[in-house]
Amino acid sequence: MIERTRTTKCGPITSDMSWQQRLNEYRKLNENNADVMSLSADERALIMFAMFAEHRHEVIESLPKDLTEREFKD
């Protein structure tokens, strides 16, 4: 396994963080590919899960508030 030297300006990204905290740290990288690739595979996976959670949250927020539970699940 190749050991990567961390070059990022963000702090460690851990499973103890909320998805919002993970994305806040990730966004400090300004989509710099070298910085992103210096993250561990686990950190990159956590960022991916956080992005999914963010998009799910946005979709749920866009739905009408008066949906029944069944309508929400369908």
C-alpha positions, 0 to 999 in steps of 0.5 A, a space after each residue: 500500500 502506498 503511504 500518502 503525505 497529507 498536504 491539505 489545509 483541512 482537518 482530519 475527516 472522521 466518522 464522528 463528524 456530522 455530514 455538514 462538518 465533513 463537507 465544511 472541511 472538504 470545501 476548504 480544499 477548493 476542489 484542488 485535486 492534489 489536496 483531495 488525493 492526499 486524503 485517505 481512502 476512508 476520508 474520501 469515502 466519508 466525503 462521498 457519504 456526506 455528499 449523498 446525505 446533503 443531496 438527500 436533505 435537499 430533496 426532502 426539503 423541496 417536498 411539500 410539508 403536508 405529505 402523509 407518511 405513505 406519500 413521502 415514502 412513495 
